[in-house]
Amino acid sequence: MRWINQKLSDLFGLDPRSLAVLRVGLGLTLLLDISVRAMDVGAMYGGEGIVPIETSIGDAGPWGWSLHWISGALWFQWTLFALAYFFAIGTVLGWRTRPMVLCSFLLLASVQTRNQVILNGGDAMFRIMLFWAIFLPLGRVWSLDARRKARQGEPPDLKPALSVATFCFILQLCLVYWFAGTAKLNEVWLGFDPDAVWSEPAVLAKASFGGDAMIRAMDYDIYCKPLAGLMAQAPWLLRAICIGTLMLEIIGPCLLFIPFGTRWIRLVLVT
Protein backbone atom coordinates (compact mmCIF):
# COMPACT_ATOMS: atom_id res chain seq x y z
CA MET A 1 0.00 0.00 0.00
CA ARG A 2 2.84 2.36 0.83
CA TRP A 3 4.44 1.62 -2.57
CA ILE A 4 1.16 2.45 -4.35
CA ASN A 5 0.83 5.72 -2.44
CA GLN A 6 4.40 6.62 -3.32
CA LYS A 7 3.82 5.93 -7.01
CA LEU A 8 0.62 7.94 -7.00
CA SER A 9 2.53 10.79 -5.39
CA ASP A 10 5.30 10.52 -8.01
CA LEU A 11 2.86 10.48 -10.92
CA PHE A 12 0.17 12.89 -9.81
CA GLY A 13 1.74 14.84 -6.95
CA LEU A 14 3.26 18.30 -7.28
CA ASP A 15 6.20 19.62 -5.30
CA PRO A 16 5.17 22.61 -3.13
CA ARG A 17 8.22 24.53 -4.37
CA SER A 18 7.16 24.09 -7.99
CA LEU A 19 3.68 25.22 -6.99
CA ALA A 20 5.21 28.33 -5.42
CA VAL A 21 6.96 29.09 -8.73
CA LEU A 22 3.65 28.49 -10.50
CA ARG A 23 1.94 30.93 -8.14
CA VAL A 24 4.46 33.67 -8.89
CA GLY A 25 4.23 32.95 -12.62
CA LEU A 26 0.44 33.13 -12.59
CA GLY A 27 0.51 36.34 -10.58
CA LEU A 28 3.03 38.04 -12.87
CA THR A 29 1.06 36.93 -15.92
CA LEU A 30 -2.06 38.42 -14.34
CA LEU A 31 -0.27 41.71 -13.79
CA LEU A 32 0.90 41.76 -17.41
CA ASP A 33 -2.56 40.82 -18.70
CA ILE A 34 -4.22 43.53 -16.63
CA SER A 35 -1.65 46.13 -17.71
CA VAL A 36 -2.16 45.38 -21.40
CA ARG A 37 -5.94 45.54 -21.05
CA ALA A 38 -5.69 48.79 -19.06
CA MET A 39 -4.22 50.56 -22.09
CA ASP A 40 -7.67 50.66 -23.72
CA VAL A 41 -10.18 50.48 -20.89
CA GLY A 42 -12.60 52.96 -22.42
CA ALA A 43 -12.53 51.52 -25.93
CA MET A 44 -12.63 47.85 -24.92
CA TYR A 45 -14.73 47.79 -21.75
CA GLY A 46 -16.49 51.14 -21.37
CA GLY A 47 -20.16 51.69 -22.06
CA GLU A 48 -19.30 53.71 -25.16
CA GLY A 49 -16.70 51.22 -26.38
CA ILE A 50 -16.63 48.97 -29.41
CA VAL A 51 -18.75 46.30 -27.69
CA PRO A 52 -21.82 47.72 -25.89
CA ILE A 53 -22.82 45.95 -22.70
CA GLU A 54 -26.08 44.76 -24.29
CA THR A 55 -24.12 43.13 -27.13
CA SER A 56 -21.71 41.54 -24.69
CA ILE A 57 -24.59 40.06 -22.68
CA GLY A 58 -26.10 38.61 -25.84
CA ASP A 59 -22.79 37.10 -26.95
CA ALA A 60 -22.22 35.45 -23.56
CA GLY A 61 -25.33 33.27 -23.72
CA PRO A 62 -27.64 32.23 -20.87
CA TRP A 63 -24.84 31.02 -18.58
CA GLY A 64 -22.51 33.98 -19.10
CA TRP A 65 -21.83 36.56 -16.43
CA SER A 66 -19.53 39.52 -15.89
CA LEU A 67 -19.09 42.05 -13.11
CA HIS A 68 -18.11 44.50 -15.85
CA TRP A 69 -21.73 44.50 -17.04
CA ILE A 70 -22.89 46.30 -13.90
CA SER A 71 -21.85 49.68 -15.24
CA GLY A 72 -20.11 51.02 -18.33
CA ALA A 73 -18.81 54.06 -16.44
CA LEU A 74 -15.05 54.37 -16.64
CA TRP A 75 -14.67 54.90 -12.89
CA PHE A 76 -16.38 51.56 -12.27
CA GLN A 77 -14.24 49.76 -14.84
CA TRP A 78 -11.08 51.27 -13.35
CA THR A 79 -12.21 50.16 -9.88
CA LEU A 80 -12.46 46.57 -11.09
CA PHE A 81 -9.03 46.85 -12.72
CA ALA A 82 -7.55 48.24 -9.49
CA LEU A 83 -9.02 45.31 -7.56
CA ALA A 84 -7.57 42.91 -10.14
CA TYR A 85 -4.13 44.48 -9.61
CA PHE A 86 -4.50 44.09 -5.85
CA PHE A 87 -5.48 40.43 -6.04
CA ALA A 88 -2.71 39.69 -8.56
CA ILE A 89 -0.09 41.23 -6.26
CA GLY A 90 -1.51 39.19 -3.37
CA THR A 91 -1.12 36.07 -5.52
CA VAL A 92 2.52 36.85 -6.31
CA LEU A 93 3.33 37.44 -2.64
CA GLY A 94 1.33 34.46 -1.42
CA TRP A 95 -0.73 36.54 1.02
CA ARG A 96 -4.10 34.93 1.77
CA THR A 97 -3.23 32.89 -1.28
CA ARG A 98 -6.41 30.94 -1.96
CA PRO A 99 -8.80 33.93 -1.65
CA MET A 100 -6.43 36.00 -3.81
CA VAL A 101 -6.32 33.36 -6.55
CA LEU A 102 -10.10 32.87 -6.36
CA CYS A 103 -10.78 36.59 -6.70
CA SER A 104 -8.21 36.87 -9.50
CA PHE A 105 -9.97 34.07 -11.37
CA LEU A 106 -13.39 35.70 -10.97
CA LEU A 107 -12.16 39.06 -12.24
CA LEU A 108 -10.25 37.45 -15.11
CA ALA A 109 -13.34 35.49 -16.19
CA SER A 110 -15.38 38.67 -15.81
CA VAL A 111 -13.17 40.86 -18.00
CA GLN A 112 -12.84 38.12 -20.63
CA THR A 113 -16.61 37.74 -20.84
CA ARG A 114 -17.05 41.51 -21.11
CA ASN A 115 -15.23 41.60 -24.47
CA GLN A 116 -14.85 38.24 -26.19
CA VAL A 117 -13.93 39.78 -29.55
CA ILE A 118 -10.28 40.22 -28.56
CA LEU A 119 -9.79 36.79 -26.95
CA ASN A 120 -7.76 33.88 -28.28
CA GLY A 121 -6.96 30.34 -27.17
CA GLY A 122 -4.27 31.59 -24.81
CA ASP A 123 -6.84 33.59 -22.85
CA ALA A 124 -9.05 30.52 -22.44
CA MET A 125 -6.09 28.39 -21.36
CA PHE A 126 -4.98 30.97 -18.81
CA ARG A 127 -8.47 31.12 -17.34
CA ILE A 128 -8.67 27.33 -17.05
CA MET A 129 -5.24 27.01 -15.40
CA LEU A 130 -6.12 29.77 -12.95
CA PHE A 131 -9.31 27.87 -12.10
CA TRP A 132 -7.40 24.70 -11.19
CA ALA A 133 -4.92 26.82 -9.24
CA ILE A 134 -7.70 27.75 -6.81
CA PHE A 135 -7.61 24.18 -5.47
CA LEU A 136 -3.81 23.85 -5.30
CA PRO A 137 -1.72 24.68 -2.19
CA LEU A 138 0.18 27.47 -3.94
CA GLY A 139 1.09 29.24 -0.72
CA ARG A 140 2.52 26.30 1.23
CA VAL A 141 6.12 27.52 0.81
CA TRP A 142 7.92 30.69 -0.30
CA SER A 143 4.97 32.91 0.57
CA LEU A 144 3.78 35.36 3.19
CA ASP A 145 1.32 32.70 4.34
CA ALA A 146 4.20 30.29 4.93
CA ARG A 147 6.14 32.97 6.81
CA ARG A 148 3.16 33.63 9.06
CA LYS A 149 2.87 29.93 9.85
CA ALA A 150 6.61 29.73 10.56
CA ARG A 151 6.27 32.53 13.10
CA GLN A 152 3.52 30.50 14.77
CA GLY A 153 5.92 27.57 15.09
CA GLU A 154 4.60 25.41 12.24
CA PRO A 155 7.39 23.65 10.29
CA PRO A 156 7.35 23.99 6.47
CA ASP A 157 5.41 21.23 4.73
CA LEU A 158 7.54 20.03 1.79
CA LYS A 159 5.58 16.85 1.08
CA PRO A 160 4.27 16.61 -2.49
CA ALA A 161 0.69 17.83 -2.82
CA LEU A 162 -1.55 15.01 -4.06
CA SER A 163 -5.24 15.54 -4.76
CA VAL A 164 -7.86 15.50 -7.47
CA ALA A 165 -6.75 19.05 -8.30
CA THR A 166 -3.12 18.06 -8.91
CA PHE A 167 -4.28 15.21 -11.16
CA CYS A 168 -6.58 17.54 -13.11
CA PHE A 169 -3.89 20.19 -13.41
CA ILE A 170 -1.40 17.74 -14.92
CA LEU A 171 -4.05 16.21 -17.17
CA GLN A 172 -5.09 19.67 -18.38
CA LEU A 173 -1.54 20.39 -19.51
CA CYS A 174 -1.38 17.04 -21.30
CA LEU A 175 -4.67 17.68 -23.08
CA VAL A 176 -3.31 20.92 -24.54
CA TYR A 177 -0.44 19.07 -26.19
CA TRP A 178 -2.49 16.03 -27.23
CA PHE A 179 -5.10 18.13 -29.00
CA ALA A 180 -2.47 20.38 -30.55
CA GLY A 181 -0.65 17.30 -31.84
CA THR A 182 -3.69 15.50 -33.21
CA ALA A 183 -4.77 18.70 -35.00
CA LYS A 184 -1.47 18.53 -36.90
CA LEU A 185 -2.01 15.00 -38.23
CA ASN A 186 -2.32 16.16 -41.82
CA GLU A 187 -0.23 16.28 -44.96
CA VAL A 188 1.21 19.71 -44.21
CA TRP A 189 2.88 18.46 -41.02
CA LEU A 190 3.42 14.77 -41.79
CA GLY A 191 4.49 14.98 -45.42
CA PHE A 192 1.79 12.52 -46.48
CA ASP A 193 -1.98 12.26 -46.29
CA PRO A 194 -2.81 10.02 -43.28
CA ASP A 195 -6.29 9.32 -44.65
CA ALA A 196 -4.80 7.92 -47.86
CA VAL A 197 -2.70 5.41 -45.91
CA TRP A 198 -5.80 3.52 -44.81
CA SER A 199 -6.90 2.93 -48.40
CA GLU A 200 -3.43 2.63 -49.91
CA PRO A 201 -0.74 1.54 -47.38
CA ALA A 202 1.93 1.82 -50.09
CA VAL A 203 1.69 5.59 -49.66
CA LEU A 204 3.87 5.29 -46.55
CA ALA A 205 6.68 3.63 -48.50
CA LYS A 206 6.85 6.61 -50.86
CA ALA A 207 6.36 9.27 -48.21
CA SER A 208 9.04 11.80 -47.29
CA PHE A 209 8.47 12.18 -43.58
CA GLY A 210 8.20 15.75 -42.44
CA GLY A 211 5.83 18.19 -44.09
CA ASP A 212 6.14 21.78 -45.23
CA ALA A 213 4.44 23.43 -42.23
CA MET A 214 7.62 24.99 -40.86
CA ILE A 215 8.87 25.90 -44.33
CA ARG A 216 5.63 27.77 -44.97
CA ALA A 217 5.86 29.45 -41.56
CA MET A 218 9.31 30.81 -42.42
CA ASP A 219 7.80 32.56 -45.46
CA TYR A 220 5.64 34.90 -43.37
CA ASP A 221 7.88 37.97 -43.62
CA ILE A 222 5.56 40.05 -41.46
CA TYR A 223 6.32 37.80 -38.46
CA CYS A 224 9.74 36.31 -39.19
CA LYS A 225 13.01 37.50 -37.71
CA PRO A 226 16.47 37.16 -39.32
CA LEU A 227 16.90 33.67 -37.82
CA ALA A 228 13.91 32.50 -39.86
CA GLY A 229 15.77 33.36 -43.05
CA LEU A 230 18.70 31.20 -41.99
CA MET A 231 16.44 28.31 -41.04
CA ALA A 232 14.66 28.55 -44.38
CA GLN A 233 17.95 27.59 -46.03
CA ALA A 234 17.78 24.18 -44.33
CA PRO A 235 14.46 22.60 -45.36
CA TRP A 236 15.63 19.21 -44.05
CA LEU A 237 15.92 20.72 -40.57
CA LEU A 238 12.45 22.28 -40.77
CA ARG A 239 10.95 18.96 -41.84
CA ALA A 240 12.68 17.27 -38.90
CA ILE A 241 11.21 19.93 -36.61
CA CYS A 242 7.73 19.08 -37.97
CA ILE A 243 8.11 15.44 -36.98
CA GLY A 244 9.81 16.33 -33.70
CA THR A 245 6.96 18.66 -32.79
CA LEU A 246 4.37 15.95 -33.46
CA MET A 247 6.30 13.42 -31.38
CA LEU A 248 6.71 15.85 -28.49
CA GLU A 249 3.05 16.90 -28.48
CA ILE A 250 1.52 13.44 -28.87
CA ILE A 251 4.04 11.11 -27.21
CA GLY A 252 5.66 13.55 -24.78
CA PRO A 253 2.73 13.87 -22.34
CA CYS A 254 2.49 10.06 -22.14
CA LEU A 255 6.06 9.97 -20.84
CA LEU A 256 5.01 12.10 -17.87
CA PHE A 257 3.25 9.04 -16.45
CA ILE A 258 6.15 6.57 -16.59
CA PRO A 259 6.22 5.08 -13.06
CA PHE A 260 10.02 4.94 -12.74
CA GLY A 261 12.51 7.78 -12.99
CA THR A 262 9.51 10.10 -13.14
CA ARG A 263 11.26 13.17 -11.74
CA TRP A 264 14.17 13.07 -14.19
CA ILE A 265 12.02 12.19 -17.21
CA ARG A 266 9.80 15.17 -16.45
CA LEU A 267 12.78 17.44 -16.03
CA VAL A 268 14.10 16.48 -19.47
CA LEU A 269 10.65 16.78 -21.06
CA VAL A 270 9.95 20.21 -19.62
CA THR A 271 13.40 21.41 -20.69
URLINZI-V680853 format. One record per residue. N is the residue number from 1. PHI is phi in whole degrees, 0 to 359 (NA if undefined). OMEGA is omega as a letter, one per 30 degrees, with the letter a starting at -180 (none if undefined). Layout:
n=N phi=PHI omega=OMEGA
n=N phi=PHI omega=OMEGA
This chain:
n=1 phi=NA omega=l
n=2 phi=296 omega=l
n=3 phi=296 omega=l
n=4 phi=295 omega=l
n=5 phi=299 omega=l
n=6 phi=295 omega=l
n=7 phi=293 omega=l
n=8 phi=298 omega=l
n=9 phi=294 omega=l
n=10 phi=294 omega=a
n=11 phi=276 omega=a
n=12 phi=239 omega=l
n=13 phi=271 omega=l
n=14 phi=230 omega=a
n=15 phi=294 omega=a
n=16 phi=303 omega=l
n=17 phi=290 omega=l
n=18 phi=293 omega=l
n=19 phi=293 omega=l
n=20 phi=295 omega=l
n=21 phi=296 omega=l
n=22 phi=300 omega=a
n=23 phi=301 omega=l
n=24 phi=297 omega=l
n=25 phi=298 omega=l
n=26 phi=296 omega=a
n=27 phi=296 omega=l
n=28 phi=294 omega=l
n=29 phi=295 omega=l
n=30 phi=299 omega=l
n=31 phi=299 omega=l
n=32 phi=294 omega=a
n=33 phi=299 omega=a
n=34 phi=295 omega=a
n=35 phi=296 omega=l
n=36 phi=295 omega=l
n=37 phi=294 omega=a
n=38 phi=292 omega=l
n=39 phi=293 omega=a
n=40 phi=224 omega=a
n=41 phi=299 omega=a
n=42 phi=296 omega=a
n=43 phi=289 omega=a
n=44 phi=266 omega=a
n=45 phi=230 omega=a
n=46 phi=286 omega=a
n=47 phi=296 omega=l
n=48 phi=259 omega=a
n=49 phi=279 omega=a
n=50 phi=289 omega=l
n=51 phi=237 omega=l
n=52 phi=301 omega=a
n=53 phi=301 omega=a
n=54 phi=299 omega=l
n=55 phi=293 omega=l
n=56 phi=298 omega=l
n=57 phi=296 omega=l
n=58 phi=294 omega=a
n=59 phi=290 omega=a
n=60 phi=284 omega=l
n=61 phi=83 omega=a
n=62 phi=293 omega=a
n=63 phi=261 omega=a
n=64 phi=283 omega=l
n=65 phi=205 omega=l
n=66 phi=197 omega=l
n=67 phi=294 omega=a
n=68 phi=287 omega=l
n=69 phi=280 omega=a
n=70 phi=301 omega=a
n=71 phi=206 omega=l
n=72 phi=270 omega=a
n=73 phi=297 omega=a
n=74 phi=298 omega=a
n=75 phi=298 omega=l
n=76 phi=289 omega=l
n=77 phi=297 omega=l
n=78 phi=294 omega=l
n=79 phi=297 omega=l
n=80 phi=296 omega=l
n=81 phi=293 omega=l
n=82 phi=296 omega=l
n=83 phi=297 omega=l
n=84 phi=298 omega=l
n=85 phi=300 omega=a
n=86 phi=300 omega=a
n=87 phi=293 omega=l
n=88 phi=294 omega=l
n=89 phi=296 omega=l
n=90 phi=299 omega=l
n=91 phi=294 omega=l
n=92 phi=301 omega=a
n=93 phi=282 omega=a
n=94 phi=72 omega=l
n=95 phi=257 omega=a
n=96 phi=48 omega=a
n=97 phi=305 omega=a
n=98 phi=297 omega=l
n=99 phi=299 omega=l
n=100 phi=295 omega=l
n=101 phi=293 omega=l
n=102 phi=299 omega=a
n=103 phi=294 omega=l
n=104 phi=297 omega=l
n=105 phi=297 omega=a
n=106 phi=298 omega=a
n=107 phi=287 omega=l
n=108 phi=294 omega=l
n=109 phi=299 omega=a
n=110 phi=295 omega=a
n=111 phi=290 omega=l
n=112 phi=291 omega=l
n=113 phi=291 omega=a
n=114 phi=301 omega=l
n=115 phi=220 omega=a
n=116 phi=274 omega=a
n=117 phi=296 omega=a
n=118 phi=263 omega=a
n=119 phi=274 omega=l
n=120 phi=220 omega=a
n=121 phi=300 omega=l
n=122 phi=296 omega=l
n=123 phi=296 omega=l
n=124 phi=296 omega=a
n=125 phi=296 omega=l
n=126 phi=298 omega=l
n=127 phi=297 omega=a
n=128 phi=294 omega=a
n=129 phi=295 omega=l
n=130 phi=291 omega=l
n=131 phi=297 omega=l
n=132 phi=297 omega=a
n=133 phi=296 omega=l
n=134 phi=302 omega=a
n=135 phi=263 omega=a
n=136 phi=259 omega=l
n=137 phi=281 omega=a
n=138 phi=290 omega=a
n=139 phi=257 omega=a
n=140 phi=293 omega=l
n=141 phi=225 omega=l
n=142 phi=52 omega=a
n=143 phi=211 omega=l
n=144 phi=293 omega=l
n=145 phi=297 omega=l
n=146 phi=294 omega=l
n=147 phi=295 omega=l
n=148 phi=297 omega=l
n=149 phi=294 omega=l
n=150 phi=296 omega=l
n=151 phi=294 omega=l
n=152 phi=274 omega=l
n=153 phi=92 omega=l
n=154 phi=277 omega=l
n=155 phi=288 omega=l
n=156 phi=295 omega=a
n=157 phi=263 omega=a
n=158 phi=258 omega=l
n=159 phi=291 omega=l
n=160 phi=303 omega=l
n=161 phi=280 omega=a
n=162 phi=230 omega=a
n=163 phi=197 omega=l
n=164 phi=299 omega=a
n=165 phi=294 omega=l
n=166 phi=294 omega=l
n=167 phi=298 omega=a
n=168 phi=294 omega=l
n=169 phi=296 omega=l
n=170 phi=296 omega=a
n=171 phi=297 omega=l
n=172 phi=299 omega=l
n=173 phi=298 omega=a
n=174 phi=297 omega=a
n=175 phi=298 omega=l
n=176 phi=302 omega=a
n=177 phi=287 omega=l
n=178 phi=299 omega=a
n=179 phi=290 omega=l
n=180 phi=296 omega=l
n=181 phi=290 omega=a
n=182 phi=293 omega=l
n=183 phi=292 omega=a
n=184 phi=266 omega=a
n=185 phi=283 omega=l
n=186 phi=216 omega=a
n=187 phi=296 omega=a
n=188 phi=296 omega=a
n=189 phi=266 omega=a
n=190 phi=276 omega=a
n=191 phi=97 omega=l
n=192 phi=209 omega=a
n=193 phi=276 omega=a
n=194 phi=297 omega=l
n=195 phi=292 omega=a
n=196 phi=290 omega=a
n=197 phi=296 omega=a
n=198 phi=295 omega=a
n=199 phi=270 omega=a
n=200 phi=218 omega=a
n=201 phi=304 omega=a
n=202 phi=297 omega=l
n=203 phi=303 omega=a
n=204 phi=299 omega=a
n=205 phi=296 omega=a
n=206 phi=263 omega=a
n=207 phi=286 omega=l
n=208 phi=255 omega=a
n=209 phi=297 omega=a
n=210 phi=104 omega=a
n=211 phi=272 omega=a
n=212 phi=258 omega=a
n=213 phi=302 omega=a
n=214 phi=289 omega=l
n=215 phi=297 omega=l
n=216 phi=295 omega=a
n=217 phi=298 omega=a
n=218 phi=287 omega=l
n=219 phi=270 omega=l
n=220 phi=278 omega=a
n=221 phi=299 omega=a
n=222 phi=294 omega=a
n=223 phi=254 omega=a
n=224 phi=286 omega=l
n=225 phi=258 omega=a
n=226 phi=306 omega=a
n=227 phi=299 omega=l
n=228 phi=298 omega=l
n=229 phi=297 omega=l
n=230 phi=292 omega=a
n=231 phi=294 omega=l
n=232 phi=296 omega=l
n=233 phi=280 omega=l
n=234 phi=234 omega=a
n=235 phi=300 omega=l
n=236 phi=297 omega=l
n=237 phi=292 omega=a
n=238 phi=294 omega=l
n=239 phi=291 omega=l
n=240 phi=295 omega=l
n=241 phi=296 omega=l
n=242 phi=302 omega=a
n=243 phi=294 omega=l
n=244 phi=298 omega=l
n=245 phi=297 omega=l
n=246 phi=298 omega=a
n=247 phi=295 omega=a
n=248 phi=294 omega=a
n=249 phi=284 omega=a
n=250 phi=265 omega=a
n=251 phi=271 omega=a
n=252 phi=309 omega=a
n=253 phi=300 omega=l
n=254 phi=296 omega=a
n=255 phi=291 omega=l
n=256 phi=295 omega=a
n=257 phi=252 omega=l
n=258 phi=289 omega=a
n=259 phi=282 omega=l
n=260 phi=229 omega=a
n=261 phi=60 omega=a
n=262 phi=301 omega=a
n=263 phi=299 omega=a
n=264 phi=285 omega=l
n=265 phi=297 omega=l
n=266 phi=295 omega=l
n=267 phi=299 omega=l
n=268 phi=295 omega=a
n=269 phi=298 omega=a
n=270 phi=298 omega=l
n=271 phi=298 omega=none
